[in-house]
Amino acid sequence: MARLRHFAICVSDLDASARFYESVFDLKRVGREDLDIGSAVYMSDGVVNLALLNFKGERGSGLK
């Protein structure tokens, strides 16, 4: 049976969100990327992978 193993979530605060997933789900930070369009923190428990995404600018945030 197929299982979901990778999730991506857009968040407004990468560090606060990473702390939440560390404390509640025992995920570990395994990487970080900082690009022109935004930043990402990658987390995993060894099976499930989570990408926390934060895009820059008005279009990335969804705010008007």
Secondary structure, DSSP 8 states (H G I E B T S, - for coil): -----EEEEE-S-HHHHHHHHHHHH--EEEEEEEETTEEEEEEESSS-EEEEEEE-HHHHHT--
